[in-house]
Amino acid sequence: MGHSSRRLAEIHGISFKQITNWVHRFESEGLEGLRDRKGRGRKSLLSKDKLERIKTLVLKERPSDHGYENNKWTGPLLAEWIENNFGIKYQRAQIYNLLRKLGIEFHKKQGLI
């Protein structure tokens, strides 16, 4: 449409670098170059066993079972539990991404489900 890469980045709210990466991939590989690729991104710091432990924790255990005053898990509380038990620090947004990966939804009023 005649827009510069910088203008497209502004319009779509993504980085200029991402736009230029897409352009280069399109130019070298065509439409196939724009498809999502498996195996991209940082590997999880948590093993499959640890991820299963977290899923079980959230779905079958209460924070009060682990010395917390709350009856429902919250993102920050779960982040604290993970750091205390596995030595891995997660930021709030990362916790919610982790939960989505595990198939667990978070509802503000209800807590983790």
DAJO-V244872 format. One record per run of one state. SS is the DSSP state (~ for helix, > for strand, _ for the rest). FROM is the first residue (numbers start at 1). TO is the last residue. If there is no record, write none. Layout:
SS|FROM|TO  SS|FROM|TO
//
This chain:
_|1|4  ~|5|12  _|13|15  ~|16|34  _|35|47  ~|48|60  _|61|62  ~|63|66  _|67|74  ~|75|86  _|87|91  ~|92|101  _|102|105  >|106|107  _|108|110  >|111|112  _|113|113
//
